[in-house]
């Protein structure tokens, strides 16, 4: 079973506009979206459906990069704070959920991670290399992670510019 994760920027007041079934990209309800590379699916690849809807949010696709341990590891690399401390101090309660057991769910991304991403101006290759060495990301190529990080840092900057938060939509 594949874990679909999309990171998106939104103000808390915009969350009711999110259709949990389709996620932050809106559009047709996915049945089994084809993948593009390691991290994603594209809206154009989704099967047609007459049942559609929710608004589209500024989104970065990241299939499999879950918002707890994987993102705590990234935050540790960016801030120096231990990932276990990050996880223990995080609110892991979904801010939205369709079904408690089956999802989809929406989780808040820590504001500390958003700020660290937005302010990161160094070369992303060394960061991607270190992140790829984490246990949770074994088998991933640093180049793929570097591409994701380029999109994710840009998303964090756009979110900060408009005083928005980052969220992660997760679906099984």
OpenMM code with the backbone's topology and positions (N, CA, C; nanometers):
from openmm import Vec3, app, unit

residues = "UNK UNK UNK UNK UNK UNK UNK UNK UNK UNK UNK UNK UNK UNK UNK UNK UNK UNK UNK UNK UNK UNK UNK UNK UNK UNK UNK UNK UNK UNK UNK UNK UNK UNK UNK UNK UNK UNK UNK UNK UNK UNK UNK UNK UNK UNK UNK UNK UNK UNK UNK UNK UNK UNK UNK UNK UNK UNK UNK UNK UNK UNK UNK UNK UNK UNK UNK UNK UNK UNK UNK UNK UNK UNK UNK UNK UNK UNK UNK UNK UNK UNK UNK UNK UNK UNK UNK UNK UNK UNK UNK UNK UNK UNK UNK UNK UNK UNK UNK UNK UNK UNK UNK UNK UNK UNK UNK UNK UNK UNK UNK UNK UNK UNK UNK UNK UNK UNK UNK UNK UNK UNK UNK UNK UNK UNK UNK UNK UNK UNK UNK UNK UNK UNK UNK UNK UNK UNK UNK UNK UNK UNK UNK UNK UNK UNK UNK UNK UNK UNK UNK UNK UNK UNK UNK UNK UNK UNK UNK UNK UNK UNK UNK UNK UNK UNK UNK UNK UNK UNK UNK UNK".split()
positions = [
    Vec3(0.0852, -0.1167, 0.0000),
    Vec3(0.0000, 0.0000, 0.0000),
    Vec3(0.0898, 0.1229, 0.0000),
    Vec3(0.0561, 0.2134, -0.0882),
    Vec3(0.1357, 0.3353, -0.1026),
    Vec3(0.0752, 0.4489, -0.0215),
    Vec3(0.1614, 0.5278, 0.0385),
    Vec3(0.1172, 0.6431, 0.1165),
    Vec3(0.1300, 0.7669, 0.0286),
    Vec3(0.0186, 0.8354, 0.0054),
    Vec3(0.0208, 0.9596, -0.0712),
    Vec3(0.0310, 1.0750, 0.0267),
    Vec3(0.1266, 1.1636, 0.0036),
    Vec3(0.1413, 1.2812, 0.0892),
    Vec3(0.1638, 1.4028, 0.0012),
    Vec3(0.0830, 1.5041, 0.0237),
    Vec3(0.0971, 1.6312, -0.0463),
    Vec3(0.1119, 1.7396, 0.0592),
    Vec3(0.2143, 1.8230, 0.0443),
    Vec3(0.2364, 1.9352, 0.1356),
    Vec3(0.1803, 2.0596, 0.0692),
    Vec3(0.1038, 2.1385, 0.1447),
    Vec3(0.0412, 2.2555, 0.0844),
    Vec3(0.0354, 2.3721, 0.1816),
    Vec3(0.0242, 2.4916, 0.1239),
    Vec3(0.0169, 2.6146, 0.2025),
    Vec3(-0.1279, 2.6609, 0.2063),
    Vec3(-0.1711, 2.7034, 0.3254),
    Vec3(-0.3068, 2.7556, 0.3411),
    Vec3(-0.3167, 2.8314, 0.4724),
    Vec3(-0.4050, 2.9271, 0.4734),
    Vec3(-0.4403, 2.9913, 0.5999),
    Vec3(-0.5406, 2.8976, 0.6660),
    Vec3(-0.5444, 2.8960, 0.7973),
    Vec3(-0.6382, 2.8077, 0.8681),
    Vec3(-0.7818, 2.8318, 0.8215),
    Vec3(-0.8146, 2.9552, 0.7890),
    Vec3(-0.9506, 2.9886, 0.7452),
    Vec3(-0.9837, 2.9291, 0.6082),
    Vec3(-0.8818, 2.8850, 0.5329),
    Vec3(-0.9043, 2.8256, 0.4012),
    Vec3(-0.9258, 2.6745, 0.4066),
    Vec3(-0.8924, 2.6120, 0.5181),
    Vec3(-0.9020, 2.4659, 0.5266),
    Vec3(-1.0412, 2.4102, 0.4969),
    Vec3(-1.1491, 2.4785, 0.5360),
    Vec3(-1.2813, 2.4232, 0.5013),
    Vec3(-1.3036, 2.4105, 0.3500),
    Vec3(-1.2245, 2.4810, 0.2690),
    Vec3(-1.2364, 2.4717, 0.1231),
    Vec3(-1.1691, 2.3466, 0.0676),
    Vec3(-1.0967, 2.2746, 0.1498),
    Vec3(-1.0253, 2.1544, 0.1051),
    Vec3(-1.1209, 2.0364, 0.0993),
    Vec3(-1.1247, 1.9699, -0.0160),
    Vec3(-1.2009, 1.8459, -0.0291),
    Vec3(-1.1054, 1.7338, 0.0116),
    Vec3(-1.1309, 1.6718, 0.1254),
    Vec3(-1.0407, 1.5676, 0.1756),
    Vec3(-1.0261, 1.4508, 0.0788),
    Vec3(-1.1276, 1.4230, -0.0003),
    Vec3(-1.1206, 1.3093, -0.0930),
    Vec3(-1.0179, 1.3321, -0.2021),
    Vec3(-1.0058, 1.4551, -0.2519),
    Vec3(-0.9161, 1.4832, -0.3640),
    Vec3(-0.7836, 1.5435, -0.3200),
    Vec3(-0.7796, 1.5977, -0.1994),
    Vec3(-0.6563, 1.6576, -0.1514),
    Vec3(-0.6399, 1.8001, -0.1994),
    Vec3(-0.5234, 1.8580, -0.1742),
    Vec3(-0.5030, 1.9999, -0.2017),
    Vec3(-0.4916, 2.0353, -0.3495),
    Vec3(-0.4854, 1.9348, -0.4373),
    Vec3(-0.4814, 1.9655, -0.5796),
    Vec3(-0.6217, 1.9747, -0.6390),
    Vec3(-0.7243, 1.9421, -0.5589),
    Vec3(-0.8612, 1.9497, -0.6097),
    Vec3(-0.8801, 1.8532, -0.7245),
    Vec3(-0.9768, 1.8811, -0.8068),
    Vec3(-0.9959, 1.7996, -0.9262),
    Vec3(-1.0728, 1.6731, -0.9013),
    Vec3(-1.0627, 1.5789, -0.9955),
    Vec3(-1.1395, 1.4550, -0.9845),
    Vec3(-1.0944, 1.3711, -0.8656),
    Vec3(-1.1853, 1.2931, -0.8148),
    Vec3(-1.1527, 1.2043, -0.7027),
    Vec3(-1.0634, 1.0931, -0.7555),
    Vec3(-0.9430, 1.0779, -0.6997),
    Vec3(-0.8520, 0.9758, -0.7512),
    Vec3(-0.8979, 0.8364, -0.7149),
    Vec3(-0.8787, 0.7416, -0.8078),
    Vec3(-0.9094, 0.6035, -0.7749),
    Vec3(-0.7784, 0.5315, -0.7478),
    Vec3(-0.6896, 0.5334, -0.8417),
    Vec3(-0.5562, 0.4772, -0.8232),
    Vec3(-0.4630, 0.5597, -0.9104),
    Vec3(-0.4229, 0.6755, -0.8616),
    Vec3(-0.3465, 0.7659, -0.9467),
    Vec3(-0.2135, 0.7077, -0.9909),
    Vec3(-0.1824, 0.7219, -1.1192),
    Vec3(-0.0516, 0.6781, -1.1650),
    Vec3(0.0559, 0.7655, -1.1027),
    Vec3(0.1742, 0.7103, -1.0857),
    Vec3(0.2822, 0.7868, -1.0229),
    Vec3(0.3728, 0.8478, -1.1273),
    Vec3(0.4406, 0.9537, -1.0854),
    Vec3(0.5421, 1.0166, -1.1684),
    Vec3(0.6683, 1.0179, -1.0848),
    Vec3(0.7623, 0.9347, -1.1173),
    Vec3(0.8845, 0.9295, -1.0377),
    Vec3(0.8559, 0.8809, -0.8970),
    Vec3(0.9426, 0.9098, -0.8059),
    Vec3(0.9296, 0.8649, -0.6677),
    Vec3(0.8263, 0.9458, -0.5910),
    Vec3(0.8123, 1.0751, -0.6245),
    Vec3(0.7303, 1.1616, -0.5428),
    Vec3(0.6044, 1.2096, -0.6060),
    Vec3(0.5290, 1.1363, -0.6777),
    Vec3(0.4087, 1.2091, -0.7055),
    Vec3(0.3197, 1.1606, -0.8136),
    Vec3(0.2186, 1.2339, -0.8256),
    Vec3(0.1210, 1.2144, -0.9291),
    Vec3(0.0858, 1.3525, -0.9788),
    Vec3(0.0373, 1.3585, -1.0976),
    Vec3(-0.0003, 1.4904, -1.1464),
    Vec3(-0.1494, 1.4947, -1.1679),
    Vec3(-0.2034, 1.6110, -1.1574),
    Vec3(-0.3460, 1.6302, -1.1737),
    Vec3(-0.3914, 1.5773, -1.3095),
    Vec3(-0.3110, 1.5999, -1.4123),
    Vec3(-0.3469, 1.5564, -1.5467),
    Vec3(-0.3544, 1.4043, -1.5579),
    Vec3(-0.2825, 1.3317, -1.4726),
    Vec3(-0.2808, 1.1868, -1.4811),
    Vec3(-0.3970, 1.1221, -1.4078),
    Vec3(-0.4726, 1.1982, -1.3335),
    Vec3(-0.5810, 1.1395, -1.2567),
    Vec3(-0.6916, 1.0933, -1.3507),
    Vec3(-0.7552, 0.9819, -1.3179),
    Vec3(-0.8628, 0.9345, -1.4034),
    Vec3(-0.9795, 1.0331, -1.4021),
    Vec3(-1.0509, 1.0455, -1.5145),
    Vec3(-1.1616, 1.1380, -1.5168),
    Vec3(-1.2702, 1.0951, -1.4211),
    Vec3(-1.3401, 1.1898, -1.3689),
    Vec3(-1.4500, 1.1612, -1.2780),
    Vec3(-1.5467, 1.2772, -1.2847),
    Vec3(-1.6732, 1.2453, -1.2791),
    Vec3(-1.7708, 1.3536, -1.2802),
    Vec3(-1.7888, 1.4046, -1.1384),
    Vec3(-1.7332, 1.3283, -1.0421),
    Vec3(-1.7466, 1.3622, -0.9024),
    Vec3(-1.6243, 1.4397, -0.8619),
    Vec3(-1.6234, 1.5720, -0.8671),
    Vec3(-1.5023, 1.6391, -0.8392),
    Vec3(-1.5278, 1.7516, -0.7456),
    Vec3(-1.4220, 1.7934, -0.7100),
    Vec3(-1.4223, 1.9202, -0.6481),
    Vec3(-1.3540, 1.9947, -0.5433),
    Vec3(-1.3181, 2.0480, -0.4770),
    Vec3(-1.2504, 2.1318, -0.3865),
    Vec3(-1.1569, 2.2224, -0.4570),
    Vec3(-1.1207, 2.3199, -0.3891),
    Vec3(-1.0313, 2.4180, -0.4517),
    Vec3(-0.8874, 2.3674, -0.4545),
    Vec3(-0.8105, 2.4275, -0.5401),
    Vec3(-0.6707, 2.3875, -0.5538),
    Vec3(-0.5826, 2.4784, -0.4671),
    Vec3(-0.4890, 2.4179, -0.3953),
    Vec3(-0.3965, 2.4904, -0.3078),
    Vec3(-0.2550, 2.4842, -0.3658),
    Vec3(-0.1696, 2.5746, -0.3222),
    Vec3(-0.0283, 2.5744, -0.3591),
    Vec3(0.0321, 2.4492, -0.2946),
    Vec3(0.0742, 2.3528, -0.3774),
    Vec3(0.1065, 2.2183, -0.3296),
    Vec3(0.2376, 2.1643, -0.3844),
    Vec3(0.3055, 2.0851, -0.3025),
    Vec3(0.4223, 2.0082, -0.3432),
    Vec3(0.3899, 1.8625, -0.3152),
    Vec3(0.4010, 1.7791, -0.4179),
    Vec3(0.3715, 1.6370, -0.4010),
    Vec3(0.4940, 1.5643, -0.3472),
    Vec3(0.4677, 1.4701, -0.2558),
    Vec3(0.5791, 1.4001, -0.1916),
    Vec3(0.5369, 1.2622, -0.1437),
    Vec3(0.4909, 1.1782, -0.2322),
    Vec3(0.4421, 1.0469, -0.1918),
    Vec3(0.5420, 0.9735, -0.1043),
    Vec3(0.4937, 0.9347, 0.0118),
    Vec3(0.5754, 0.8573, 0.1036),
    Vec3(0.6530, 0.9366, 0.2067),
    Vec3(0.6636, 1.0669, 0.1900),
    Vec3(0.7385, 1.1471, 0.2885),
    Vec3(0.6408, 1.1931, 0.3957),
    Vec3(0.6195, 1.1068, 0.4929),
    Vec3(0.5179, 1.1321, 0.5959),
    Vec3(0.5559, 1.2486, 0.6877),
    Vec3(0.4555, 1.3107, 0.7493),
    Vec3(0.4783, 1.4353, 0.8228),
    Vec3(0.5336, 1.4236, 0.9647),
    Vec3(0.5576, 1.3039, 1.0155),
    Vec3(0.6059, 1.2945, 1.1530),
    Vec3(0.7559, 1.2651, 1.1576),
    Vec3(0.7940, 1.1410, 1.1486),
    Vec3(0.9346, 1.1024, 1.1642),
    Vec3(1.0225, 1.1587, 1.0523),
    Vec3(0.9785, 1.1450, 0.9289),
    Vec3(1.0593, 1.1919, 0.8156),
    Vec3(1.0811, 1.3431, 0.8228),
    Vec3(0.9741, 1.4174, 0.8546),
    Vec3(0.9883, 1.5633, 0.8626),
    Vec3(1.0616, 1.6063, 0.9898),
    Vec3(1.0509, 1.5279, 1.0974),
    Vec3(1.1279, 1.5591, 1.2188),
    Vec3(1.2771, 1.5422, 1.1910),
    Vec3(1.3108, 1.4430, 1.1104),
    Vec3(1.4512, 1.4225, 1.0726),
    Vec3(1.5012, 1.5411, 0.9904),
    Vec3(1.4182, 1.5884, 0.8979),
    Vec3(1.4561, 1.7059, 0.8189),
    Vec3(1.4726, 1.8283, 0.9089),
    Vec3(1.3787, 1.8467, 1.0008),
    Vec3(1.3882, 1.9610, 1.0924),
    Vec3(1.5150, 1.9520, 1.1777),
    Vec3(1.5506, 1.8318, 1.2210),
    Vec3(1.6744, 1.8145, 1.2981),
    Vec3(1.7958, 1.8588, 1.2161),
    Vec3(1.7988, 1.8207, 1.0901),
    Vec3(1.9115, 1.8582, 1.0053),
    Vec3(1.9186, 2.0093, 0.9831),
    Vec3(1.8033, 2.0738, 0.9803),
    Vec3(1.7992, 2.2182, 0.9566),
    Vec3(1.8247, 2.3015, 1.0822),
    Vec3(1.7794, 2.2497, 1.1974),
    Vec3(1.7844, 2.3314, 1.3199),
    Vec3(1.8813, 2.2813, 1.4256),
    Vec3(1.9182, 2.1530, 1.4185),
    Vec3(2.0052, 2.0966, 1.5204),
    Vec3(1.9299, 2.0401, 1.6403),
    Vec3(1.7997, 2.0639, 1.6475),
    Vec3(1.7196, 2.0085, 1.7569),
    Vec3(1.6978, 1.8592, 1.7305),
    Vec3(1.7071, 1.7757, 1.8335),
    Vec3(1.6930, 1.6310, 1.8184),
    Vec3(1.5533, 1.5920, 1.7677),
    Vec3(1.5496, 1.4997, 1.6722),
    Vec3(1.4217, 1.4607, 1.6127),
    Vec3(1.3243, 1.4021, 1.7152),
    Vec3(1.3752, 1.3287, 1.8143),
    Vec3(1.2835, 1.2738, 1.9161),
    Vec3(1.2199, 1.3861, 1.9973),
    Vec3(1.2946, 1.4908, 2.0276),
    Vec3(1.2383, 1.6070, 2.0977),
    Vec3(1.1317, 1.6737, 2.0119),
    Vec3(1.1597, 1.6819, 1.8821),
    Vec3(1.0646, 1.7422, 1.7892),
    Vec3(0.9351, 1.6619, 1.7880),
    Vec3(0.9462, 1.5311, 1.7764),
    Vec3(0.8277, 1.4449, 1.7721),
    Vec3(0.7505, 1.4542, 1.9034),
    Vec3(0.8218, 1.4477, 2.0160),
    Vec3(0.7547, 1.4539, 2.1465),
    Vec3(0.6848, 1.5863, 2.1717),
    Vec3(0.7350, 1.6941, 2.1120),
    Vec3(0.6730, 1.8247, 2.1347),
    Vec3(0.5721, 1.8616, 2.0251),
    Vec3(0.5491, 1.7692, 1.9323),
    Vec3(0.4567, 1.7952, 1.8216),
    Vec3(0.3147, 1.7524, 1.8554),
    Vec3(0.2193, 1.8252, 1.7982),
    Vec3(0.0793, 1.7845, 1.8078),
    Vec3(0.0536, 1.6943, 1.6878),
    Vec3(0.0395, 1.5650, 1.7124),
    Vec3(0.0234, 1.4690, 1.6043),
    Vec3(-0.1237, 1.4399, 1.5727),
    Vec3(-0.2109, 1.5241, 1.6232),
    Vec3(-0.3536, 1.5090, 1.5976),
    Vec3(-0.3871, 1.5716, 1.4627),
    Vec3(-0.4578, 1.4987, 1.3765),
    Vec3(-0.4948, 1.5588, 1.2479),
    Vec3(-0.5830, 1.6820, 1.2692),
    Vec3(-0.5638, 1.7836, 1.1861),
    Vec3(-0.6505, 1.9010, 1.1941),
    Vec3(-0.7791, 1.8766, 1.1165),
    Vec3(-0.7763, 1.7769, 1.0263),
    Vec3(-0.8945, 1.7339, 0.9517),
    Vec3(-0.8793, 1.5845, 0.9253),
    Vec3(-0.9905, 1.5156, 0.9188),
    Vec3(-0.9857, 1.3736, 0.8820),
    Vec3(-1.1208, 1.3328, 0.8261),
    Vec3(-1.1176, 1.2455, 0.7256),
    Vec3(-1.2413, 1.1940, 0.6678),
    Vec3(-1.2880, 1.0751, 0.7520),
    Vec3(-1.1940, 0.9893, 0.7868),
    Vec3(-1.2230, 0.8705, 0.8674),
    Vec3(-1.1014, 0.8471, 0.9566),
    Vec3(-1.1235, 0.8339, 1.0856),
    Vec3(-1.0128, 0.8235, 1.1812),
    Vec3(-0.9154, 0.7107, 1.1479),
    Vec3(-0.9671, 0.5960, 1.1014),
    Vec3(-0.8819, 0.4808, 1.0723),
    Vec3(-0.8304, 0.4772, 0.9285),
    Vec3(-0.9116, 0.5216, 0.8334),
    Vec3(-0.8781, 0.5067, 0.6922),
    Vec3(-0.8374, 0.6353, 0.6204),
    Vec3(-0.8581, 0.7517, 0.6866),
    Vec3(-0.8221, 0.8789, 0.6256),
    Vec3(-0.9148, 0.9147, 0.5113),
    Vec3(-0.8691, 1.0067, 0.4306),
    Vec3(-0.7477, 1.0863, 0.4394),
    Vec3(-0.7469, 1.1785, 0.5612),
    Vec3(-0.6267, 1.2274, 0.5919),
    Vec3(-0.6062, 1.3157, 0.7062),
    Vec3(-0.5281, 1.4383, 0.6608),
    Vec3(-0.5366, 1.5448, 0.7404),
    Vec3(-0.4533, 1.6630, 0.7184),
    Vec3(-0.3844, 1.6927, 0.8513),
    Vec3(-0.2518, 1.7071, 0.8453),
    Vec3(-0.1711, 1.7379, 0.9626),
    Vec3(-0.1049, 1.8735, 0.9439),
    Vec3(-0.0870, 1.9447, 1.0524),
    Vec3(-0.0114, 2.0702, 1.0483),
    Vec3(0.1368, 2.0383, 1.0408),
    Vec3(0.2080, 2.1181, 0.9654),
    Vec3(0.3540, 2.1107, 0.9637),
    Vec3(0.4013, 2.2108, 1.0686),
    Vec3(0.4954, 2.1707, 1.1498),
    Vec3(0.5438, 2.2591, 1.2570),
    Vec3(0.5899, 2.3934, 1.2007),
    Vec3(0.5538, 2.4999, 1.2692),
    Vec3(0.5942, 2.6340, 1.2251),
    Vec3(0.7460, 2.6478, 1.2275),
    Vec3(0.8128, 2.5749, 1.3181),
    Vec3(0.9589, 2.5782, 1.3236),
    Vec3(1.0202, 2.5200, 1.1959),
    Vec3(0.9594, 2.4141, 1.1445),
    Vec3(1.0091, 2.3554, 1.0199),
    Vec3(0.9821, 2.4505, 0.9040),
    Vec3(0.8622, 2.5077, 0.8979),
    Vec3(0.8312, 2.6034, 0.7914),
    Vec3(0.9328, 2.7176, 0.7918),
    Vec3(0.9608, 2.7737, 0.9089),
    Vec3(1.0550, 2.8855, 0.9197),
    Vec3(1.1963, 2.8424, 0.8787),
    Vec3(1.2383, 2.7244, 0.9208),
    Vec3(1.3727, 2.6759, 0.8861),
    Vec3(1.3847, 2.6526, 0.7351),
    Vec3(1.2813, 2.5989, 0.6748),
    Vec3(1.2823, 2.5779, 0.5299),
    Vec3(1.2860, 2.7114, 0.4563),
    Vec3(1.2005, 2.8034, 0.4988),
    Vec3(1.1902, 2.9335, 0.4320),
    Vec3(1.3206, 3.0127, 0.4405),
    Vec3(1.3929, 2.9966, 0.5487),
    Vec3(1.5161, 3.0747, 0.5666),
    Vec3(1.6407, 3.0036, 0.5132),
    Vec3(1.6269, 2.8784, 0.4710),
    Vec3(1.7431, 2.8018, 0.4224),
    Vec3(1.7857, 2.8551, 0.2859),
    Vec3(1.9052, 2.9087, 0.2783),
    Vec3(1.9546, 2.9683, 0.1529),
    Vec3(2.0793, 2.8968, 0.1008),
    Vec3(2.1211, 2.7942, 0.1697),
    Vec3(2.2423, 2.7227, 0.1289),
    Vec3(2.2100, 2.6211, 0.0202),
    Vec3(2.3140, 2.5639, -0.0376),
    Vec3(2.3008, 2.4593, -0.1377),
    Vec3(2.2217, 2.3430, -0.0767),
    Vec3(2.1250, 2.2926, -0.1498),
    Vec3(2.0397, 2.1856, -0.0977),
    Vec3(2.1022, 2.0464, -0.1118),
    Vec3(2.2022, 2.0316, -0.1970),
    Vec3(2.2630, 1.8994, -0.2202),
    Vec3(2.3192, 1.8365, -0.0927),
    Vec3(2.3985, 1.9090, -0.0126),
    Vec3(2.4499, 1.8465, 0.1102),
    Vec3(2.3373, 1.8088, 0.2085),
    Vec3(2.2346, 1.8919, 0.2162),
    Vec3(2.1207, 1.8620, 0.3031),
    Vec3(2.0500, 1.7357, 0.2544),
    Vec3(2.0259, 1.7265, 0.1250),
    Vec3(1.9604, 1.6083, 0.0677),
    Vec3(2.0448, 1.4829, 0.0913),
    Vec3(2.1759, 1.4970, 0.0794),
    Vec3(2.2670, 1.3836, 0.1011),
    Vec3(2.2558, 1.3322, 0.2452),
    Vec3(2.2581, 1.4239, 0.3411),
    Vec3(2.2474, 1.3838, 0.4824),
    Vec3(2.1097, 1.3252, 0.5120),
    Vec3(2.0062, 1.3851, 0.4567),
    Vec3(1.8689, 1.3375, 0.4798),
    Vec3(1.8510, 1.1975, 0.4211),
    Vec3(1.9096, 1.1716, 0.3048),
    Vec3(1.8984, 1.0404, 0.2387),
    Vec3(1.9630, 0.9296, 0.3215),
    Vec3(2.0527, 0.9671, 0.4124),
    Vec3(2.1191, 0.8671, 0.4957),
    Vec3(2.0347, 0.8242, 0.6157),
    Vec3(1.9220, 0.8914, 0.6374),
    Vec3(1.8379, 0.8537, 0.7518),
    Vec3(1.7723, 0.7183, 0.7265),
    Vec3(1.7471, 0.6475, 0.8325),
    Vec3(1.6903, 0.5131, 0.8239),
    Vec3(1.5598, 0.5096, 0.7452),
    Vec3(1.4740, 0.6099, 0.7653),
    Vec3(1.3420, 0.6128, 0.7020),
    Vec3(1.3488, 0.6359, 0.5517),
    Vec3(1.4591, 0.6902, 0.5041),
    Vec3(1.4690, 0.7233, 0.3616),
    Vec3(1.5681, 0.6358, 0.2856),
    Vec3(1.6083, 0.5242, 0.3454),
    Vec3(1.7018, 0.4343, 0.2785),
    Vec3(1.6446, 0.3936, 0.1432),
    Vec3(1.7309, 0.3964, 0.0435),
    Vec3(1.6886, 0.3574, -0.0904),
    Vec3(1.6504, 0.4759, -0.1781),
    Vec3(1.6318, 0.5918, -0.1191),
    Vec3(1.6001, 0.7094, -0.1992),
    Vec3(1.7280, 0.7759, -0.2462),
    Vec3(1.7236, 0.8282, -0.3647),
    Vec3(1.8388, 0.8975, -0.4210),
    Vec3(1.8447, 1.0402, -0.3687),
    Vec3(1.9612, 1.0871, -0.3276),
    Vec3(1.9750, 1.2256, -0.2821),
    Vec3(1.9258, 1.3275, -0.3854),
    Vec3(1.9431, 1.2968, -0.5137),
    Vec3(1.8971, 1.3879, -0.6182),
    Vec3(1.7457, 1.4068, -0.6164),
    Vec3(1.6721, 1.2988, -0.5896),
    Vec3(1.5260, 1.3089, -0.5787),
    Vec3(1.4875, 1.3939, -0.4585),
    Vec3(1.5569, 1.3729, -0.3481),
    Vec3(1.5285, 1.4517, -0.2285),
    Vec3(1.5664, 1.5982, -0.2494),
    Vec3(1.6744, 1.6225, -0.3214),
    Vec3(1.7142, 1.7602, -0.3491),
    Vec3(1.6063, 1.8323, -0.4308),
    Vec3(1.5492, 1.7630, -0.5295),
    Vec3(1.4413, 1.8225, -0.6100),
    Vec3(1.3209, 1.8539, -0.5229),
    Vec3(1.2846, 1.7591, -0.4366),
    Vec3(1.1731, 1.7833, -0.3450),
    Vec3(1.2040, 1.9022, -0.2542),
    Vec3(1.3256, 1.9069, -0.1986),
    Vec3(1.3629, 2.0158, -0.1079),
    Vec3(1.3578, 2.1519, -0.1773),
    Vec3(1.3946, 2.1579, -0.3038),
    Vec3(1.3875, 2.2841, -0.3777),
    Vec3(1.2419, 2.3325, -0.3836),
    Vec3(1.1498, 2.2404, -0.4120),
    Vec3(1.0085, 2.2763, -0.4183),
    Vec3(0.9534, 2.3086, -0.2796),
    Vec3(0.9944, 2.2315, -0.1814),
    Vec3(0.9414, 2.2473, -0.0449),
    Vec3(0.9899, 2.3783, 0.0189),
    Vec3(1.1172, 2.4138, -0.0018),
    Vec3(1.1662, 2.5405, 0.0531),
    Vec3(1.0965, 2.6582, -0.0155),
    Vec3(1.0726, 2.6467, -0.1458),
    Vec3(1.0013, 2.7529, -0.2178),
    Vec3(0.8578, 2.7653, -0.1665),
    Vec3(0.7931, 2.6518, -0.1404),
    Vec3(0.6571, 2.6529, -0.0848),
    Vec3(0.6561, 2.7204, 0.0521),
    Vec3(0.7542, 2.6884, 0.1351),
    Vec3(0.7629, 2.7485, 0.2689),
    Vec3(0.7818, 2.8999, 0.2592),
    Vec3(0.8617, 2.9444, 0.1640),
    Vec3(0.8812, 3.0897, 0.1457),
    Vec3(0.7515, 3.1576, 0.1019),
    Vec3(0.6807, 3.0948, 0.0085),
    Vec3(0.5528, 3.1523, -0.0369),
    Vec3(0.4528, 3.1562, 0.0776),
    Vec3(0.4520, 3.0510, 0.1599),
    Vec3(0.3601, 3.0474, 0.2748),
    Vec3(0.3931, 3.1608, 0.3713),
    Vec3(0.5202, 3.1796, 0.4005),
    Vec3(0.5587, 3.2872, 0.4923),
    Vec3(0.5240, 3.4242, 0.4364),
    Vec3(0.5420, 3.4418, 0.3065),
    Vec3(0.5104, 3.5706, 0.2435),
    Vec3(0.3644, 3.6096, 0.2623),
    Vec3(0.2777, 3.5108, 0.2632),
    Vec3(0.1349, 3.5421, 0.2777),
    Vec3(0.0791, 3.5023, 0.4146),
    Vec3(0.1687, 3.4828, 0.5098),
    Vec3(0.1302, 3.4484, 0.6477),
    Vec3(0.0401, 3.3252, 0.6539),
    Vec3(0.0744, 3.2269, 0.5727),
    Vec3(-0.0002, 3.1004, 0.5698),
    Vec3(0.0800, 2.9933, 0.6445),
    Vec3(0.0140, 2.8848, 0.6722),
    Vec3(0.0790, 2.7705, 0.7367),
    Vec3(0.1021, 2.6625, 0.6332),
    Vec3(0.1823, 2.5633, 0.6701),
    Vec3(0.1996, 2.4458, 0.5859),
    Vec3(0.1226, 2.3303, 0.6488),
    Vec3(0.0660, 2.2481, 0.5618),
    Vec3(-0.0092, 2.1314, 0.6045),
    Vec3(0.0317, 2.0134, 0.5182),
    Vec3(0.0017, 1.8940, 0.5678),
    Vec3(0.0282, 1.7728, 0.4901),
    Vec3(-0.1003, 1.6930, 0.4802),
    Vec3(-0.1427, 1.6673, 0.3564),
    Vec3(-0.2583, 1.5811, 0.3291),
    Vec3(-0.2029, 1.4393, 0.3115),
    Vec3(-0.2586, 1.3442, 0.3848),
    Vec3(-0.2114, 1.2055, 0.3813),
    Vec3(-0.3269, 1.1132, 0.3460),
    Vec3(-0.3018, 1.0243, 0.2486),
    Vec3(-0.4040, 0.9284, 0.2095),
    Vec3(-0.3395, 0.7933, 0.1871),
    Vec3(-0.4120, 0.6884, 0.2223),
    Vec3(-0.3626, 0.5521, 0.2005),
    Vec3(-0.3915, 0.5077, 0.0587),
] * unit.nanometer
topology = app.Topology()
chain = topology.addChain("A")
for resn in residues:
    res = topology.addResidue(resn, chain)
    for name in ("N", "CA", "C"):
        topology.addAtom(name, app.Element.getBySymbol(name[0]), res)
